[in-house]
Amino acid sequence: MKTLEVEDLIKMDLGKLNEELVATKKELFKIKFEVKGGHSKSANLIRNYKKYAAQIKTIQKERNLKA
């Protein structure tokens, strides 16, 4: 899964942001199991996906506060 830039996330509507967040959480779940199982050596992907999920949540919260 390729992460989007923050500018692209800001342009998305809330429905697409929710879909992106769900997909990110699923990917994060898979990566955690791969790293713990020893199948993947790139533990830094966990950090990157957590950061990406936090960016999405922040944008959602900002929109909810504006409404």
C-alpha positions as MATLAB code, in Angstrom:
seq = 'MKTLEVEDLIKMDLGKLNEELVATKKELFKIKFEVKGGHSKSANLIRNYKKYAAQIKTIQKERNLKA';
ca = [
       0.000    0.000    0.000;
       1.333    3.386   -0.942;
       0.647    6.230    1.442;
      -0.676    9.525    0.113;
       0.701   12.966    0.753;
      -1.009   15.142    3.360;
      -2.246   17.524    0.659;
      -4.026   14.633   -1.065;
      -5.596   13.541    2.210;
      -6.911   17.045    2.865;
      -8.670   17.041   -0.506;
     -10.499   13.759    0.244;
     -14.024   13.650    1.652;
     -14.755   11.969    4.995;
     -15.969    8.726    3.416;
     -12.745    8.207    1.494;
     -10.709    9.157    4.564;
     -12.519    6.465    6.560;
     -11.785    3.904    3.832;
      -8.122    4.934    3.785;
      -7.925    4.641    7.579;
      -9.443    1.151    7.567;
      -7.053    0.032    4.837;
      -4.108    1.493    6.750;
      -5.095   -0.285    9.957;
      -5.438   -3.603    8.106;
      -2.014   -3.180    6.540;
      -0.517   -2.231    9.917;
      -2.007   -5.388   11.439;
      -0.414   -7.551    8.728;
       2.962   -5.842    9.068;
       2.997   -6.320   12.847;
       2.500  -10.065   12.427;
       5.177  -10.272    9.742;
       7.719   -8.470   11.907;
       6.925  -10.489   15.037;
       6.967  -13.726   13.060;
      10.371  -12.909   11.627;
       9.154  -12.780    8.029;
       9.894   -9.087    7.608;
      12.988   -7.176    8.606;
      11.494   -3.719    8.103;
      10.156   -2.825   11.536;
      10.226    0.859   10.566;
       7.132    0.239    8.418;
       5.113   -0.043   11.627;
       6.153    3.461   12.621;
       5.371    4.814    9.165;
       1.875    3.326    9.063;
       1.104    4.511   12.600;
       2.147    8.012   11.591;
       0.001    7.823    8.447;
      -3.039    6.678   10.456;
      -2.492    9.544   12.893;
      -2.404   12.035   10.012;
      -5.728   10.728    8.727;
      -7.292   10.892   12.195;
      -6.056   14.458   12.649;
      -7.624   15.581    9.378;
     -10.912   13.885   10.332;
     -10.930   15.585   13.720;
     -10.200   19.011   12.213;
     -13.131   18.598    9.842;
     -15.461   17.535   12.646;
     -14.472   20.587   14.679;
     -15.203   22.909   11.754;
     -18.685   21.468   11.253;
];
